[in-house]
Amino acid sequence: MTKRLSIVLPTYNERGNVGPILDQLLPLSDRYELEILFVDDDSADGTADAVLELAHRHRCVRLIRRVGRYGLSSAIKEGILDATGELVLVMDSDGQHEPAAVARTVDTLAGQNVDLVIGSRFHAAAEIHGLSAQRERNSTWANAVARFSLPRYRQLTDYMSGFFALRPATCLPFVRKVDVGGFKFLYELLALSHGELRVAEVPLQFQPRISGESKLDLAVVWDLGVSILHTLLLRIVPRRAISFGLVGVTGIVVQLVMNHLLMALGLGFEQALPPAVIVAATSNYLINNVLTFRFQRQKGLALVRGLLKFLVVASLPVLANVGVASAFYSLVSRDTFLAQLVGIVVVFVWNYAASSRFVWNTPQ
């Protein structure tokens, strides 16, 4: 009996790629009953319109158009949950995964007693043609850290792959739990499964993009680091709280440097501390807006309004920061570093909880 295969392709500004990708996938209809889902994050370049044109010509093509919902992990999760196939394959829409790998991966999943098959760029038989030397080094480093954080899957070679096939029957319970705030869906899936999934790998011949630009940026790298810390902390601390805390560390540095500069200009500790705290709070807001809350990112006038809200929300802990630090400095220790650190620790929880809700309008 012919198995039904669903192929999930997340897209964002990939209009030039969807046609060539579909042409490469259609020959699989000789062996599988195909369902091809393009999950588009409301692309500005007309990607969704291009997919609709293809859907009018090919019954196997479906469009999931997402408005107000963004992010690669979110798109992958939604595509898998909407898929109707007995087997589901996830791949990028940029042409970097060659067609032969699709058949090889799906055949491995269908023919072996496994739940998940990963297309690996770092398999002994793999070849990489589509990554710069710097990106290849970064990926190698990221995989080494991921391997350390996932001891039950240490036999694997590519935890960051965007190319994998799975059996919904066994994987959906874990897919439903994946935190879509992360970037690397596969890593999150492996971390959540705690070694319960039977996993195999096949080599990839990784190709250059057909067209368009890579979506890799600082926020993606940041998300990966947060995901790994989240796993190492046994997933007890919320992902967003980890990100908020890491940004807070940069705020500590900003506050300490600003306080030192102002004191060097002749201000006393108590006079230098308030403006240093305000500058640090502003820095935290701007960085969190780009990284921690990038899917709710404020822009233009909203950015200014958001900053004012953030400063209002933070006003109580700012006063507490100044008050606690000043009291510590006066009564406990004349160590200005330690005094400021005590004040910063006191306000972290309030800043995270209140700003999540009232500035970026997200649950904690």
C-alpha positions in Angstrom: 0.0 0.0 0.0 1.4 3.4 -1.0 2.3 5.5 2.1 1.3 9.1 2.3 4.2 11.5 2.6 3.8 15.1 3.8 6.7 17.5 3.1 6.8 20.7 5.2 8.6 23.7 3.7 8.7 26.8 5.9 9.1 30.0 3.7 9.8 33.6 4.3 10.6 35.7 1.2 11.4 32.6 -1.0 9.3 33.4 -4.1 12.2 32.5 -6.4 12.7 29.1 -4.7 9.3 27.6 -4.4 8.9 26.6 -8.1 12.3 24.9 -8.5 11.8 23.1 -5.1 8.4 21.8 -6.2 9.8 20.5 -9.5 12.5 18.6 -7.6 9.9 17.0 -5.3 7.1 16.1 -7.7 8.9 12.9 -9.0 8.4 11.4 -5.5 4.7 11.0 -6.4 5.7 7.9 -8.3 6.5 6.2 -4.9 4.5 8.1 -2.3 1.1 9.8 -2.1 2.4 13.4 -1.8 1.2 16.3 0.3 3.5 19.4 0.1 2.8 22.1 2.6 4.4 25.5 2.2 4.2 27.3 5.6 4.6 31.0 4.8 5.2 33.7 7.4 3.3 36.4 5.4 6.3 37.1 3.1 6.5 40.5 1.6 7.9 39.3 -1.8 4.8 37.4 -2.9 5.8 33.9 -1.9 2.3 33.0 -0.9 0.9 34.1 -4.2 3.5 32.0 -6.0 2.5 29.0 -3.9 -1.2 29.6 -4.7 -0.4 29.5 -8.4 1.4 26.2 -7.9 -1.5 24.8 -5.8 -3.9 25.6 -8.7 -1.8 23.3 -11.0 -0.9 20.6 -8.5 -3.4 19.1 -6.1 -0.7 17.9 -3.7 0.3 21.5 -2.9 -1.1 23.3 0.2 -0.4 26.8 1.5 -0.5 27.6 5.2 -0.4 31.4 5.3 0.5 32.7 8.8 -0.3 36.3 9.8 0.9 37.5 13.1 2.7 34.2 13.8 6.4 34.2 13.0 9.6 32.1 13.4 11.1 29.0 11.9 10.4 26.6 14.8 6.8 27.9 14.9 6.4 27.3 11.2 7.8 23.8 11.4 5.6 22.8 14.3 2.5 24.1 12.7 3.3 22.3 9.5 3.9 19.0 11.2 0.7 19.3 13.2 -1.3 20.1 10.1 0.3 17.3 8.0 -1.9 14.3 7.1 0.9 11.9 6.0 2.0 8.7 7.8 5.5 10.1 7.2 6.5 13.7 7.5 9.7 15.3 6.1 10.8 18.8 7.0 13.3 20.7 4.7 14.4 24.2 3.9 12.9 26.1 0.9 16.2 27.4 -0.3 17.4 24.5 -2.4 20.3 23.6 -0.2 18.9 20.1 0.3 19.3 18.0 -2.8 16.4 15.9 -4.1 18.2 12.6 -3.8 18.5 13.2 0.0 14.7 13.4 0.3 14.1 9.9 -1.2 17.1 8.5 0.8 15.8 9.9 4.1 12.2 8.9 3.6 13.2 5.4 2.5 15.3 5.0 5.6 12.4 6.1 7.8 9.9 3.8 6.0 12.2 0.8 5.8 13.8 0.8 9.3 12.6 0.6 12.8 13.2 4.2 13.6 11.1 7.2 14.6 13.3 10.0 13.2 15.8 10.3 10.4 18.2 13.3 10.3 19.9 14.5 7.2 23.4 15.3 8.5 25.8 17.8 7.0 28.6 16.3 9.2 28.1 12.6 8.5 31.3 10.9 7.4 29.9 10.6 3.9 28.4 14.1 3.7 29.7 17.0 1.6 29.1 20.7 2.2 29.0 23.0 -0.7 26.6 25.7 0.6 28.3 27.0 3.8 31.1 29.5 4.2 34.1 28.3 6.1 33.1 30.5 9.0 29.6 29.2 9.1 30.9 25.6 8.9 33.2 26.2 11.8 30.3 27.8 13.8 28.1 24.9 13.1 30.8 22.4 14.1 31.2 24.3 17.4 27.4 24.5 18.0 27.1 20.7 17.4 29.9 20.0 19.9 28.1 22.0 22.6 24.7 20.4 21.7 26.3 16.9 21.9 27.4 17.7 25.5 23.9 18.9 26.4 22.2 15.8 24.9 24.1 12.8 26.3 21.5 10.3 25.3 22.0 11.3 21.6 25.7 11.5 21.5 26.0 9.2 18.6 24.5 11.9 16.3 26.5 14.3 14.2 24.1 17.1 13.3 21.7 18.5 16.0 21.1 21.7 14.1 19.9 20.2 10.8 16.8 21.7 9.1 16.3 18.5 7.2 14.7 15.5 8.9 11.8 13.0 8.6 9.7 11.6 11.4 6.8 9.3 12.2 3.9 11.4 13.6 2.6 8.4 15.4 5.5 8.4 17.8 6.9 11.9 17.5 3.8 14.1 17.8 3.6 14.0 21.7 7.1 15.6 21.7 6.4 17.9 18.8 3.4 19.4 20.6 5.7 20.4 23.5 8.4 22.1 21.4 8.9 25.7 22.5 8.4 27.7 19.3 10.5 30.5 20.7 13.6 28.6 19.8 15.2 28.6 16.3 16.5 25.0 16.0 13.4 22.8 16.0 15.3 19.5 15.8 17.5 20.3 18.8 14.4 21.2 20.9 12.7 17.9 19.7 15.7 15.8 20.8 16.0 17.6 24.1 12.3 17.1 24.9 12.3 13.4 24.0 15.0 12.5 26.6 16.4 9.7 24.4 13.1 8.0 23.8 13.2 8.4 20.0 15.0 5.9 17.8 17.1 8.0 15.5 19.1 7.4 12.4 21.2 9.7 10.2 21.8 9.9 6.4 24.5 12.0 4.8 23.6 15.3 3.0 25.2 16.8 0.0 24.6 20.4 1.1 24.2 22.8 -1.8 24.3 26.6 -2.3 21.0 28.4 -2.1 19.0 28.7 -5.3 18.2 32.4 -4.6 17.6 34.8 -1.8 19.6 35.4 1.3 20.3 33.3 4.4 18.1 34.0 7.4 21.0 33.4 9.8 21.6 36.5 12.1 22.6 37.4 15.6 19.1 36.5 16.9 19.4 33.0 15.5 22.8 32.5 17.2 21.4 33.9 20.4 18.4 31.6 20.3 20.7 28.6 19.9 22.7 29.6 23.0 19.5 30.1 25.0 18.2 26.7 23.9 21.4 24.9 25.0 21.3 26.7 28.4 17.7 25.8 28.7 18.5 22.2 28.3 21.5 22.3 30.7 19.3 23.9 33.3 16.9 20.9 32.9 14.3 23.1 31.3 13.2 24.4 34.7 13.9 28.1 33.9 11.7 29.5 31.1 13.6 30.1 27.8 12.6 33.8 27.8 13.7 34.3 31.4 17.1 32.9 30.4 17.4 35.3 27.5 16.2 38.2 29.7 18.8 37.2 32.3 21.6 37.1 29.7 20.6 40.5 28.5 20.6 41.6 32.1 24.2 40.6 32.3 25.0 43.1 29.6 23.1 45.7 31.6 25.3 45.0 34.6 28.3 45.8 32.5 26.7 49.0 31.1 25.8 50.1 34.6 29.2 49.4 36.1 31.0 51.2 33.3 28.7 54.2 33.3 28.9 54.5 37.1 32.7 54.4 36.9 32.8 57.0 34.2 30.5 59.4 36.1 32.5 59.0 39.3 35.7 59.7 37.3 34.1 62.9 36.2 33.8 63.9 39.9 30.3 62.7 40.9 29.9 60.8 44.2 28.7 57.2 44.2 25.1 58.1 45.2 25.0 60.8 42.5 26.4 58.7 39.8 24.3 55.6 40.4 20.8 56.8 39.3 21.8 57.9 35.7 23.9 54.7 35.4 20.9 52.6 36.3 18.7 54.5 33.8 21.3 54.0 31.0 21.6 50.3 31.8 17.8 49.9 31.8 17.5 51.6 28.4 20.3 49.3 27.1 18.4 46.3 28.4 15.2 47.4 26.7 16.8 47.9 23.3 18.7 44.6 23.4 15.6 42.6 24.6 13.6 44.2 21.9 16.0 42.8 19.3 16.6 39.4 20.8 14.4 38.2 23.6 11.1 39.6 22.2 12.0 39.9 18.5 8.7 38.4 17.4 7.0 41.2 19.2 9.6 43.7 18.3 8.7 47.3 18.7 9.6 49.7 15.8 9.3 53.4 15.1 7.1 55.3 17.5 6.2 52.0 19.1 9.8 51.6 20.1 9.8 55.0 21.8 6.5 54.2 23.6 7.8 50.9 24.5 10.9 52.4 26.1 8.8 54.8 28.1 6.6 51.9 29.3 9.7 49.9 30.1 11.1 52.7 32.2 7.8 53.2 34.0 7.5 49.5 34.6 11.1 49.5 35.8 10.8 52.7 37.9 9.9 50.8 41.1 12.8 48.4 40.8 15.1 51.2 39.6 14.3 53.0 42.9 14.8 49.7 44.7 18.1 49.2 42.9 19.3 52.6 43.9 17.9 52.3 47.4 19.2 48.8 48.1 22.6 49.5 46.6 23.0 52.8 48.5 22.0 51.2 51.7 24.3 48.3 51.2 27.1 50.8 50.4 26.4 52.9 53.5 25.7 50.1 56.0 27.3 46.9 54.9 30.2 47.4 52.5 32.0 50.3 50.8 32.6 48.0 47.8 30.7 49.8 45.0 30.7 46.8 42.7 29.1 44.5 45.3 26.7 47.2 46.3 25.4 47.6 42.7 25.3 43.9 42.2 23.0 43.4 45.2 20.6 46.1 43.8 20.6 44.5 40.4 19.7 41.0 41.7 16.8 42.4 43.8 15.0 43.8 40.7 15.6 41.1 38.1 12.4 39.1 38.7 10.2 42.1 38.7 11.6 43.5 35.5 11.2 40.2 33.7 7.6 39.5 34.8 6.3 43.0 34.4 8.0 43.9 31.1 6.9 40.6 29.5 3.3 41.4 30.3 3.0 45.2 30.0 5.7 46.2 27.4 5.8 43.3 24.9 2.3 41.9 25.8 3.5 38.3 26.1 2.9 35.7 28.8 5.8 35.0 31.1 
